[in-house]
């Protein structure tokens, strides 16, 4: 990314100095194969993207992607009822954007259900994505783009996207094991399409996020799209979630007890949370909201039951908190997830 910026007349030295990072990937003795912390990478990404005003830089994409495109796509799909609805609407958005540059697209039928518990989700063809005649030269770029999109889908539904296989148009490279590690499933090279074969139930999973949680996600982007689930499991917030567990009906551990469980001082815990642009109270609120939206998408659970599962002593306290988080009452949120239903906000 820094080399791309330099090629367009920007000084990587000044750029890095302005970010005040503890690393210098452009130093004369730097090892270009060394991994960089996802947080630092995200800061560099955002700065270079702002300078170039192109969200697809560094990926070799054929068409320039104006800054703000991903945010608009997110707003376009965030209120969809299910993942399938969101994926179809995303394809519609992408096709529309391509028409603005007079670019044809073969991305017309993104999803196919097979009726045996599996489904196919097609990505755009290689020729629609990258400006290279050699398909094989773009295999890694395509695979990384697909992996990023998978992580975004997982964020939308709040659970893993169960992949059975991945199809890539590129021929098998010498080190095919890398791609298997990237996706954790079988890889079929030389395929007709770039596609995921996934468990069909994933398409019916409801989207659990709101515009408010989307804005928080976008503030930290692209960190959560670049870090794999396995890597992220060792992050501070993931460790804290495991300590709390999935049963929120009991009292949350105090910040003192949480720090002890993490083998650090309270001061260190608060400093590390501040580095992540959050606080312990925000962590508790966001974890409750995450579980609340997931449980409210289960119509068999009554709202009072959801309130009890979240550890609220009184349903009225849950109603007040949920409206503070989302701008809607639990009932309004549940109604908004039903198709063809309009609501009034007070």
SULBELSUL-V273542 format. One record per pair of residues at least 12 apart in sequence whose ideal C-beta (glycine too) atoms are under 7 Angstrom apart, sorted by the first residue. I is the first residue (numbers start at 1). J is the second residue. If there is no record, write none. Layout:
i = (I | I)
j = (J | J)
//
This chain:
i = (1 | 1 | 1 | 1 | 1 | 2 | 2 | 2 | 2 | 4 | 4 | 4 | 5 | 5 | 5 | 8 | 10 | 12 | 15 | 19 | 19 | 19 | 21 | 21 | 23 | 23 | 38 | 38 | 38 | 39 | 41 | 42 | 42 | 42 | 45 | 49 | 50 | 53 | 53 | 54 | 55 | 55 | 55 | 59 | 59 | 60 | 60 | 60 | 60 | 60 | 61 | 61 | 62 | 62 | 62 | 63 | 63 | 69 | 71 | 73 | 73 | 74 | 74 | 76 | 76 | 77 | 77 | 78 | 78 | 78 | 78 | 80 | 81 | 81 | 81 | 82 | 82 | 82 | 82 | 83 | 83 | 83 | 83 | 83 | 83 | 83 | 84 | 84 | 84 | 86 | 86 | 87 | 87 | 87 | 88 | 88 | 91 | 91 | 94 | 95 | 105 | 105 | 106 | 106 | 107 | 107 | 109 | 110 | 111 | 113 | 117 | 117 | 118 | 118 | 118 | 118 | 118 | 119 | 119 | 119 | 120 | 120 | 121 | 121 | 121 | 122 | 122 | 123 | 123 | 123 | 126 | 126 | 126 | 126 | 129 | 135 | 135 | 136 | 136 | 138 | 139 | 139 | 139 | 142 | 142 | 142 | 143 | 143 | 143 | 146 | 147 | 147 | 148 | 151 | 151 | 152 | 155 | 155 | 156 | 156 | 157 | 157 | 157 | 158 | 158 | 158 | 159 | 160 | 161 | 161 | 162 | 162 | 162 | 163 | 163 | 163 | 163 | 163 | 164 | 164 | 164 | 164 | 165 | 165 | 165 | 165 | 166 | 166 | 166 | 166 | 167 | 167 | 167 | 167 | 167 | 168 | 168 | 168 | 168 | 169 | 169 | 169 | 170 | 171 | 171 | 172 | 206 | 206 | 208 | 208 | 208 | 208 | 210 | 212 | 212 | 213 | 219 | 236 | 236 | 237 | 237 | 239 | 240 | 240 | 241 | 243 | 243 | 244 | 248 | 248 | 248 | 248 | 248 | 249 | 249 | 249 | 250 | 251 | 252 | 255 | 255 | 285 | 288 | 289 | 291 | 292 | 292 | 292 | 295 | 296 | 296 | 296 | 297 | 303 | 303 | 303 | 306 | 318 | 327 | 328 | 332)
j = (44 | 45 | 48 | 57 | 58 | 15 | 25 | 26 | 44 | 48 | 57 | 58 | 48 | 51 | 52 | 52 | 51 | 26 | 47 | 43 | 44 | 47 | 40 | 43 | 36 | 40 | 223 | 226 | 227 | 223 | 226 | 220 | 222 | 223 | 222 | 67 | 67 | 66 | 67 | 67 | 67 | 69 | 70 | 141 | 145 | 130 | 131 | 132 | 138 | 141 | 129 | 130 | 129 | 130 | 131 | 101 | 103 | 97 | 218 | 90 | 93 | 214 | 218 | 89 | 93 | 89 | 90 | 207 | 209 | 211 | 214 | 207 | 206 | 337 | 339 | 203 | 204 | 205 | 206 | 153 | 156 | 157 | 202 | 203 | 205 | 207 | 111 | 203 | 204 | 156 | 207 | 110 | 111 | 121 | 110 | 111 | 107 | 110 | 107 | 107 | 124 | 128 | 125 | 128 | 124 | 128 | 122 | 122 | 203 | 200 | 199 | 200 | 164 | 197 | 198 | 199 | 200 | 198 | 200 | 203 | 195 | 197 | 195 | 196 | 198 | 193 | 195 | 146 | 194 | 195 | 138 | 142 | 169 | 194 | 142 | 169 | 170 | 170 | 171 | 170 | 168 | 170 | 173 | 168 | 170 | 194 | 168 | 179 | 182 | 194 | 182 | 183 | 225 | 224 | 225 | 225 | 217 | 224 | 207 | 209 | 205 | 207 | 208 | 208 | 290 | 294 | 205 | 229 | 198 | 202 | 198 | 199 | 202 | 183 | 184 | 185 | 196 | 198 | 185 | 197 | 198 | 199 | 185 | 186 | 188 | 197 | 183 | 185 | 187 | 196 | 188 | 191 | 193 | 194 | 195 | 187 | 189 | 191 | 194 | 191 | 193 | 194 | 189 | 189 | 190 | 189 | 297 | 337 | 290 | 293 | 294 | 297 | 326 | 325 | 326 | 289 | 277 | 272 | 276 | 276 | 283 | 262 | 258 | 283 | 287 | 258 | 261 | 287 | 288 | 291 | 309 | 310 | 311 | 308 | 309 | 311 | 311 | 311 | 284 | 269 | 280 | 325 | 310 | 325 | 310 | 306 | 310 | 322 | 309 | 330 | 333 | 334 | 337 | 315 | 330 | 331 | 330 | 330 | 345 | 345 | 345)
//
